[in-house]
Amino acid sequence: MRNNRGPLMPRLFHVPAIATCLLTLALSACSVHTLPASAVQQERFEYITQKTVPAGQTPEQVAQQLGGKVSFWHEKTRTLLVGFSAQSAKVGISKLSGSDLEENQDAFEIPEDPVTMNGHVWGLGHVWGLGHVWGLGHVWGLGSSWSDQTYTPFPENSAVWSTLQLQRGQSIATNLGEGITVAVLDTGVDFQHPAWDSNAFTPSNTFKDFVGHDLNPQEEGTFDQPGYGHGTGVAGIMLQMAPKTKILPLRVLNAEGQGDINTVAAAIYHAVDQGARIINLSLGTNKKSSILESAIQYAEIHKALIVASAGNNNVQKLLYPSAYSENHKNVVSVGSVSNTLLKSSFSNYHQKLTLTSIGEDISTIVPEGYTAQASGTSFAAPQVSGALALALALNPGLDGEKAIKFLEDSTTNNQFLNPVFNKMLGSGVLNVGQLLQFTQTQNNN
């Protein structure tokens, strides 16, 4: 997806860091989390395989028998991922009884096809478009976010949120997602951004950086790297939808927007074990992975929903894990449309796509205290995650499978606007108001 990207253009202006949080935002993240420094980078493996460790054996023993090393160990399920270098994989193949090794390194990428303009990188013709420094008084979860029909933290999103009936949905789900944990598996988040409410995140002892191998999933990098800010932007959209959810930030992608199979799989196990009801995966790979699918099955068993972006290659194909919506009832695949409900020129499409949401020019936060406009299926997915968080908080006993049915049944039909993509844009476009109305009706029955 990022082949032949070429050299980056020189930056035409410098984006200054916000050295301190705005003092008037007493509940900002500056004083919320004290995180450990990054650990020494651990070994990365070119290939991995999955094994169940028999009783009486240790993970290390099994890995050694195969000629590899322990890459990930999940004690609850006794699931072991064994990692191999290119050289040790040759030995491992002879000991795996026909089992295939999976390519591991950099299998995942953010679904955007980066381009450069003025030094700021974003996706498929859509640059970051860095805007204003986050303003005074705009902290999610503090009072109402609406003034009549205007979304006050980001007035420029008002038209989009109106199309999705977000204000109506939030007026029904007045607890705004409270009590629901959403895991964001991405490039991390910028904890120093003054936009965060003090209650935005789960406790810091639940955090994990699967790239840096520590407990600090802080965004790392600079604006000339295609992944930098992606996770902060995704989380920022999530909290616009459901301001009182708890974000569980898990860093699985580096600043180039790339990550490994074992990293993403391990993070899914961790998110489930930490009580995440929803796992947002604004990333993708063309490679089908039994290891990734096992992690998704673990989430399915524990009633955790997977929301994944479809990809931005404008092809009749879903990236994985989005493609698992075909045979896993807990997976929601999300494509993108414009605010006029036309398929986005970049969005993938498929008969098994679950639904679409608006993924063009969505304003959100990015590192160093700034805001930006973002486009891509990456930014449609957290809208769906947020809508589901509102529904699950309104009805905590709502079964995940039923929640997805409500999601599909409540969409806005846009098929007549996209006849070329007949039955390939899912059930329609996310309609938050109708989804919450369905959920409220269920509560009253």
N, C-alpha and C positions, 0 to 999 in steps of 0.2 A: 504493500500500500504506500510505502514511502520510497520507492526506488527512484534513483536518479534525481534526488532532491536538489543536489547541487549546493554551491556555497551560499551562505546567507549574505544578504545585502547589508552594507554597513548601516548602523543605527544612525538616524538623523537627529535624534534628541535623546537625552538621558532621562530615565524615569527615576526620580529620587525616592529613596526609601522613606517610609514614615517612621521616624525614629522613636516616637512615643505615641501612645494611644491618646485620643482626644480626652482631655481631663473631664469634660462634662459627661462623658459616657461612663458613669461609675460602674456599670455592669458589663463593660467590655471584657474581652478575653485576656487583656494584659495581666490581670491579677487572678485569673482563674486556674491556669494550669502551669505547674512547674515540671518540665519534662527533662529527662536525662539526655546527656550528650550522645551523639551517634557512636555506635560501636564500630570496631574494625570490620570491614567488609568480609563476609564469609565466602567460601568457595561457591562458585556457580557451576552448574552441571550442564553439559551439552545434551545429555540424554537422561531420561528417567523411566522407571518402571514401577508398578504398584504391586505390593504383596500384602497378604494377611499373615501376621506373625503368629505362628502356632503357640499354644500354651507351653510354657517351659523354655521358650527361647526368647532372646532379647533382640531388639531391632538391629543392634550392632552385629550380632551373630549372623542374622539372615543377610544383611548387607554384605558382610565379609564373605559369606558363602558364594554370593553372586559376583564378587569381585568389584563391588561398588561401595558407596558410602551412604549413610543415612542422610536423606535430604529433608524428610519430614516424617514425623511420627505422631499419630493420633491415637492416644492410649484408649479412649472410650471404645473405639471400633477396632482397635489393633490394626489399623491401616498404616502401612509403611510405604513411603516413596523412597526408592533407592536411586541415587544419582551416579552418573558415569561421565568420565571424560571421554573424548573421542577414542583414546587408546584403550581405556579400560572397558569401553562398550564392546569391543571385539571379544574380550574375554567373557563379558556378561552374556552375550548372545548365545554362546555355547552352553550356558547353564540355565537358560530361561525356559526350556522345554517348549519351544515354539512361541512363547510370548514375545510380543513386539516391544521394542524400546520406542519411546516417544521422544521426538525432538523437543527440547525444553527451552533453550535460551531465546528470549525476545520473540516468542511465539505470539504474544499479545501486543496489540497497539491500540492507541486511541483511534476511533474510526475515521478521524479526519485525514485528509490528504494535504499536508501543510504547504502553504505558499508563503512568501515573504513580501512585505511592503513596509517601508519606513522602519525596517528592523523588527517589526512586531509580527509574530507568527501565529496563524490560526489555520482554519481549514477550508479547503475547496473554494478559494476565492474570497472567503470571509476572514478578514483580519481582525485582530483583537479590537481595534478601534478604541484604545484606552480613553476613557472619559474623565470625569471629575473625581477628585478625592471624595471618599465617603463622607456624607455631610452630617452635621450636628443633628441629633435627635432621631436618627434613623437606626434603631435597633429592633430587630424582629422580636416579637413576643412581648413588647411593652405597649399595651393599649391597642387600639384599633389601627389597622394598616390602611383603612379606607377613609377617604373624605368624599362623600357622595360616590361618584363613579371613578374616582381617581385613586390609583394605588400609590400611596404617599412615599414609601421608600424608593420606588422606581416609577415615577409618573410615566416614563416612556414605555413601560410594560402594560399600561392600563388597557390599551386596545386589545392586546393579546389575551390578557387575563379575562377581559370582558367576553371575548369569543369563547373562551373555555368555561365561562360562568363560574369563575373562581370566587367572586364576591358572594354569590348566592350559596355556593358550597360552604364557604367559611361561616356564613350567617347561620347555616344549619348545624355545622360541626363547630360549635362555639368553643370547644376545648382545644381546637386547632392542632390536633394530633398528639396531645399530651398523653404520656404513658407508652408511646410507641417508639421503639428503637429502630432506626434505619442505618444500616451499615453502608458506607460509601467506600467502595474498593477502587482506588484511583491513584493519583499522584500525591496524595496527602492533602493537607489544608494548611493555610497560613494562619496559625493561631494568633498572630499579632494584629490581624486585621480588626479595626475598631467596630466592624459591623456585628460581630458575634455578641449575642446575649450571653450572660454568665451561665445560663442553663442550656446552652446550645448542644453541648457534648455530653456523652456518657463519662463516667469517672475515668481519669487518666490511666488508672491501672488496667483498663480494658483496651487501651490503645495498642497498636502494634505496627511497626514498620518492617514489612517483609522484604524490603529492598536493602535497607541499612542494617537490618537485624538488631533492632533495639525497640524501645517503647515510645519513640518520638516520630510520629508520622507527619512531620512538618514538611511543607513544600520546600524543595531544594532546587536551585538553578537560577536562570536568568530569563528575561523575556525573549531572548533570541533562540531559546530552545522550545520545540513544538509542544512539549508536554507541560511546561511550567505554567501553573495556574489552573490547569484543567480541573483538578480535584476541588480546588477552592470555588471555581465557577459552578461546578455541578452541585456542590453542597449549598451554595448560595441560592440556586434555583429551588432546590428541595425545600429550603426554609422559607422561601416566599410562598410556597404552596401550603406548608404545614409548619407554622412558626414555632410551635411548642413541642415538636418531636425532638428526640435525642439523636444526634448524629454520632455514630461510631466510626471514626476515621481510621481506615486501614490503608497503608501505603503499599501498593503492589506494582506501580509503574514508576520508572525513573523520569527525569526531566525531559528525556527524549520521547516520552510517552510509550515506552516499551516495558514489557514484563514477561516473566517466565510462567510456564504451565504450573510448576510446583508452587510458585508464589501465590498465584490466584486460587488454586485449589486449597492450599493451606489456609488462606484468609477466609474462604467460605466456611470451612470447618470452624474456624475461630469465631466468626460472626454468629454462627448458629449457637455455639456454646456460650456466647455472651448474651444470648436472648434476643437477637435481632429478629424482628418480624418480617422485615423487608431488607433485601440486599440489592443495592443499585450497582450495576455493572455497565458503565459507559465505556466499554472497551470491546475488543473483538479479535478473533483469529479465524483464518480460513481452515484451520486444521481441526478435524474432529478428534476429541481426546476422551478416551475411556476414563482417564484420571480425573479430568474436569467433570465428566458426567457422574462419576461416583460421588464427588463432592455435592453436586446438585441433588442427587438422590438422597444424600444425608440431610440436606436442607428440606427436601420434600417430606421425609419421614417426620421431621420436627416442625412441620407446618410453617416454614419460612418461605416467603415469596421471593423469587428472583425476577428483577426487572432489568432487561438488557437492551442495548441499542442495536438496531438492525444493521447499521453500516452505511457508509456514504459513498459507495461506488456506482450508484445508479444502475444496479444490475438486479436481475430476478434471482436473488439469493440472499439468505440471511447469514451473517457471521455467527460463529459460536461465541458465547453461549446462547445468543438469541434464538438460534436455530433449534435449540432443544425444546422450544415451545410446541414443537410438533408432537413430541411423545412424553413430555413431563408437564403435569397439570399445574405445577407451581411456577412455571416460567412464563413471563410476559415479554413478548417481543415488540419493540416500539420503533416505528418509522416516523418520518417527519413530513409535515405539510407547512405551507405558508399561512399567513393570517387570513387569506381568502380561501383556505381549505384546499388549495391545489397542491398536488404532490411536489415536494421540494425537488429541484433538479438533481440534487445529489443523493437523495434517499434511496436505499435499497427497497425492494418490494418483493412480495411472495405470497402464495396462496395461504401459507401458514402464519403470516404476520398477524399479531393479535390486534393491534390498533395503531393509530398515529396520534401525534400531538404536534404543537407548533414549535418547530425547531429552527426558525430563522430570526436573526437579530434580536435575541433575548438578552436583556440587560441583567448583569449579575456582578458579583464582586470578584476581584482578582488580587493577587498578592500586592504587598507594599501599600495598602490602603486605598487602592484604586478600584474603579468599576470598569466594565467593558461590555461590549455587545458580542455575543457568541452565537454561532450557527452550527448545526449538525445534529444527527440523531443522538449524540452524546447529551444534548441539552433538552431534547424531548423526553428522554427516559426519566430524569429526576422529576419532571412534572407528573408523570404517572406514579412514580414512587410516592410523591407527596400526596397525591389524591388518594391513593390506597391507605396511606397513614391516617388521613382524615377519617376515612371510612372505618378502619379498624379501631380507631380511638372512640368514634361515636358508638360503635357496637363491638366491644372487646371480645365478645363470644362469637363473632362472625368467623365462620370457617374460611380459610384462604381460598379454597376452590370456589366457594359461593361469592366471595369478594371479587374474584376475577370474572365470574359470570355477570355480576352486577356491572362491573367495569365495561364489559363487552356490550351488554344490553342497553347501557345508558349513553352510548356514543352518539355523536351527531353524524348523520348519514351524509357523506360527500361523494358517493359513488357516481352520481349523475354529473359531477364536475370533473371527474377523472375517468371517462369511459375507456380510454386506452388501457387502464390498469384494472380492468374488471376483476373483482374478487381477489385482488392482490394488495389491497391497502387495509386489510383487517376489517373489523366491524364498523370502523368509522373513526371520528376524531374525539379525543378525550372531552367529556362534558362533566366537569366537576360538580356542578349544581345538580344535574340529574343523577349522578352516582350517589351523592349524599341524600338525595330525596329517596332513592331506592333503599338505601341503608336505613334511613329513618323509618320508612314504612315497615321494613323488616322488624325494627325494634318494637313497633307498635302492634305487631301481630302475635 
